[in-house]
Amino acid sequence: MHRLKVAHPERCIGCLSCMFACSRINTGHVSLDRSAIKIKTQGGIEGDFVVVVCHACRDPPCVKACPTGALERRDDGNVVFHEDLCNGCGECVDVCLIGAISLDGDEKAVKCRHCGACVAFCPHDVLELEEVPALGGSDAQKSSVH
Amino acid sequence: MLRRVLYIDLGKKESWVEERDELFERWLGGTGVATQLLLEECPQGVDPLSPEAPIIFSIGPLNALFPVVTKTVTAFKSPLTGELGESYAGGRLAMAMRFAGHESIVIRGAADRPSYISITDDDVKIKDATSVWGINATTVGFILREVETGVGRRSIIRIGPAGEKLVKYAGVIVDTYRHFGRLGLGAVFGSKNLKALVISGTEDVEVPDPGRYRKVYNKLYRIAVQTDVMDKYHDIGTSININVLNQLKGLPTRNFQSTSFEGAANISGEVFADDYLFRKVSCAHCPIGCIHIAMLKTSFAPHHEFEIRKVSYDYELIYALGSNLGVSDPAGLLELIEACERYGMDVMSTGVVLGWATEAYERDLITPQETLGVPLQWNNIKGYQKAIDHIVGMPNEFYAALAQGVELASDRYGGKEFAMALAGNEVAGYHTGPASIVGQIVGVRHSHLDNAGYSIDQKAAKKQLKPEEMVDAIIKEDDSRGVFNSLVGCLFARGVYTNDNIIDALGAIGIEKTQEDLDDLGKRIFEEKYRFKRREGFDIAEIKVPKRFYETITTMGMVDPETVETMLEIYRERRGW
């Protein structure tokens, strides 16, 4: 399986191309709120950029917190999102301490699929899509937030 | 995609949104629409710093949707020139306006006390800014960042003390390191008691055909990132031109007394890139990242005690406060740039004003009594720092005159022949030849970016262009930039957005245009801007070219007044004036 990795966060120029790619390719909308990858600033543009992506936890708290089964962990470790089941309660948002899950304008969870759409539109090679063993090896424990 | 106009009346404390479909259909967006709104909103002959003078902001149909279409245009009546005021800024403003659902914003009236405007989608609040009045432009950005919402998608634009004190070339700082620099929008903000505007929103933009949109997007992204059309901006940046123009005898030095600077190698783009550059950042939705930020590290005490300042730089800044003032110390130059950033004043105008003042001081047109003992001397950084403080503080009549711009100051103290403004606007850093001079005279806002005459000179130097050919090139740029500025694209991306690619991008979001449509639009926009200019008293025949332009060698050799006159005549003829 694939996992999105923030390989070089210090190379980020804050262009937001990844966020626009995520929403454009996965939802067909032009939107920051529908992007599963988030670029934040720490102390404004003169500070450091922060790249927030889904950690792909081995035992994902978002799945445990979801009361409707909208977030489901498959046997291979992938978490899939069933939009029709999402009731917009925001429990998943609260338990993801790194802030990788949010709600969009329709009150539906925005969850990274580790598809790599953002990787293709990062001009500075901040992002990588890496191959990780199914069911999560030790690599999956490494932090991907910087 | 919402295409609406948000009206805000500061005096009445009201706001409302209007659907103006016909306006956007006819004038596309950006500067096309902003010019119409200015014609509607600005009463003829109004004092630019009175409550009746409006401020307009506009974005265009491609902003936030395609890469490198990152600019917002503002239109106002310029307190510096008394006619068309227009300026462009990047940062995150265009994106924030898109997601707030407003392609244009009109600000009317004046607040009765220091205020700022906070916009979240359709919700507009006029808030008290008394506690931040007087605070420099950099710090007020930090403060508003803490108290306002919309983190990550908002834009914060604000003035510094120069705008509050109505310095006629005060600018507006956009987010961080970007500016509505030219022609005095900062003073217009100040005259309205308007310290800042914060905007964000959550509009979910849908495109009619996502497949077609993605296809065109991919093509444009690839050209921007994977070809060499934007290399110059991505690598050393615009400051690469310091060495280039110095060699071409086009780099204005010591108030245009020379066009090559013996200290150029010390303040070149290469030096800044190698020794000071520590980061490059982007405007929202631009993969290039051309905003070059220098780290200025200065020791303030023994025992390795340092101050660190992060200062953005570009070619025009290095010209204006560097070669034009004989400044050859890069660290000192960064300090001068930073002073202007904090005060919120246009660096080009400041540099030209100080260049004139230095020469006037040398020629005894100005006495130490007038400068309050400040030594206005080439390369005297401490003196220039003090002078910048005084331009904003206006402790006497002399500095108050400097705050009005170089034309007014030279009216009062003499030295008009070396007061380097054209049509009231202090000139940019190119003494390349006649096309640069003519281009800035005829240009709609008397900016080097109206038609890039400096670039036409450089072509002419290689290809021996005739005056007619140079004039035709100026007209072509005048008109085509009117279209590009209606989108509102970054001019650095002109190589990405060829005519065909503009038509493709518009088509991908449901706006079908032909080349003829766009050519016609460019001409009409130019005429409409001139309609405003003439209405406010602009007459091209009254423009006086300071003698200095003809006394200093250019890239094209010496320019004689007859060449400029001939080109202006051809220009008038071609335009049918």
Interface residues (C-beta under 8 A of the other chain):
Chain A: I13 G14 C15 L16 S17 F20 R24 I25 G28 H29 V30 S31 L32 D33 R34 K38 I39 K40 T41 G44 I45 E46 D104 G105 F121 P123 H124
Chain B: M1 A64 L65 P67 G91 M95 R98 F99 G141 F142 R145 V151 G152 R153 D175 T176 Y177 T202 D204 V205 E206 V207 P210 Y213 R214 Y217 Y221 V225 K280 V281 S282 C283 A284 H285 C286 P287 I288 G289 I293 K310
